[in-house]
Amino acid sequence: EGSAPISNDVITKADFYEWGLSGRNDSAKRRAAVLHALDLPAHMTANALLEFINAVGTRADIEQIVQQISAGD
């Protein structure tokens, strides 16, 4: 009671790890590409990006961006 159920649309730190946006050697580079795609400041932290995405983005939007980044690797 008192806590809202987690929606499937909420993006978590685990999602960031799965997508290679945190915890990997090239995570900073991949996050920078996401920030660029979203026209956000390049100096945003991973936590700030996560908060922004959950506030105004959708899982589908971010998954599409991550797929485009991965295709360019």
GUMI-180353 format. One record per residue (C-alpha): x, y, z; residue in three letters; residue number from 0. Coordinates in steps of 0.001 Angstrom, whole numbers. Each point is the difference from the previous one (the first is absolute). Layout:
// GUMI-180353
u | v | w | aa | i
X | Y | Z | ALA | NUM
...
// end
This chain:
// GUMI-180353
u | v | w | aa | i
0 | 0 | 0 | GLU | 0
1181 | 3524 | -758 | GLY | 1
2345 | -933 | -2833 | SER | 2
-1041 | 111 | -3610 | ALA | 3
517 | -3095 | -2108 | PRO | 4
2896 | 241 | -2434 | ILE | 5
-1197 | 498 | -3537 | SER | 6
1549 | -1939 | -2853 | ASN | 7
704 | 3381 | -1591 | ASP | 8
2247 | 1200 | 2838 | VAL | 9
3614 | -150 | -1078 | ILE | 10
2406 | -1187 | 2690 | THR | 11
3744 | -127 | 557 | LYS | 12
-234 | -3680 | -942 | ALA | 13
-1365 | 1051 | -3396 | ASP | 14
2922 | 2402 | -398 | PHE | 15
2403 | -2864 | 716 | TYR | 16
-1796 | -2334 | -2410 | GLU | 17
143 | 2662 | -2734 | TRP | 18
3683 | 675 | 686 | GLY | 19
-613 | 3499 | 1362 | LEU | 20
1643 | -767 | 3342 | SER | 21
2518 | -2391 | 1489 | GLY | 22
1941 | -725 | -3182 | ARG | 23
3182 | 1271 | -1611 | ASN | 24
-1813 | 1950 | -2705 | ASP | 25
-2985 | 1131 | 2099 | SER | 26
1037 | 3667 | 91 | ALA | 27
276 | 34 | -3796 | LYS | 28
-3403 | -1661 | -384 | ARG | 29
-1641 | 2389 | 2500 | ARG | 30
1544 | 2933 | -1858 | ALA | 31
-1623 | -1258 | -3198 | ALA | 32
-3380 | -242 | 1767 | VAL | 33
433 | 3508 | 1414 | LEU | 34
821 | 1278 | -3484 | HIS | 35
-3015 | -1783 | -1512 | ALA | 36
-2250 | 1604 | 2628 | LEU | 37
1691 | 3417 | -418 | ASP | 38
986 | 64 | 3674 | LEU | 39
3127 | 1477 | 1625 | PRO | 40
3030 | -2236 | -465 | ALA | 41
959 | 248 | 3677 | HIS | 42
-3160 | -1616 | 1429 | MET | 43
685 | -2889 | 2359 | THR | 44
-1495 | -3440 | -511 | ALA | 45
-2377 | 613 | 2915 | ASN | 46
-1113 | 3354 | -1422 | ALA | 47
-597 | -1612 | -3392 | LEU | 48
-2004 | -2787 | 1616 | LEU | 49
-2128 | 2523 | 1900 | GLU | 50
-580 | 2074 | -3153 | PHE | 51
-988 | -3018 | -2074 | ILE | 52
-2489 | -1196 | 2608 | ASN | 53
-1481 | 3498 | 247 | ALA | 54
-503 | 744 | -3690 | VAL | 55
1023 | -2972 | -2132 | GLY | 56
-1319 | -3448 | -695 | THR | 57
1634 | -3403 | 97 | ARG | 58
-703 | -418 | -3716 | ALA | 59
1736 | 3285 | -861 | ASP | 60
3134 | -884 | 1944 | ILE | 61
98 | -3587 | -1259 | GLU | 62
-131 | 1344 | -3561 | GLN | 63
2887 | 2399 | 676 | ILE | 64
2054 | -2765 | 1646 | VAL | 65
-629 | -2300 | -2976 | GLN | 66
1158 | 2718 | -2404 | GLN | 67
3146 | 536 | 2066 | ILE | 68
679 | -3738 | 103 | SER | 69
-475 | -280 | -3752 | ALA | 70
2621 | 2701 | -486 | GLY | 71
2638 | -1841 | 2068 | ASP | 72
// end
